[in-house]
C-alpha cells in the first residue's frame, strides 16, 4: 500500500479503516490503539502518530502528517454531537482530509446529523473533487 499512499493518502487510509474490524475494545483508547496497529501493519513505513497535538487541539491519529483520524465512542447526546462538530470545524481548517470513526453505541439520528454536516462541509462533492474531505465511518 506504500505506492497507493503516495498517490492517494486519503483514499488509502480510508480503505484500511473500512477493512478494520475492532475486537474486544471497551474504551476510545482501546479503539485508537487497535486502529493504530492496523494502520501500522497495512501502511508499513508511514508514520502513525497517536494523540497528535497541534496548538490547543488534539487528533486521535495522524498518518504521515497528512491524514487526520478522529475516533468517537458512544455518540449518544446532542451535547456530544455539538462537541464533535466543533472539533471537526477546527480540524477541517488544518487538514485536507479528516476521518471521523464512530465506534460503539451511536444514536442513529446523530449519525444522520453528522452526515448532513459532512455534506455541507464538502459542498456535496465527493473526493477527490473537494479540497477538504470529511468521511464518516461506523465501526461497532
C-alpha angles and dihedrals in degrees: 000000000000092000092046091052092054091053099038115009095173095048093045094050089047091056090052093049092048091051092048115108109188117208131193095003115152104166137039087251090055090053091046093050092046092050091045090056092048091050092048091050095047101037100043110190098020113114111247112197120189119202093013111191126205115171109315096337131085131204119204094226134001121192116213091330089289112081125048123206122194118190123203122186121195103004097190110141139053087238091059089046091054092048090049093050090047091054092046090052088057094041094052090056091058104034133052089214135025129182118204108200113196115203135180124005111357129176108242093220090057091052088052090052091049092050090052089049091050092050090051092048093052095041089242090292123127129224130308091025097060120070093217119043129197119181126181118208123185121213127172 
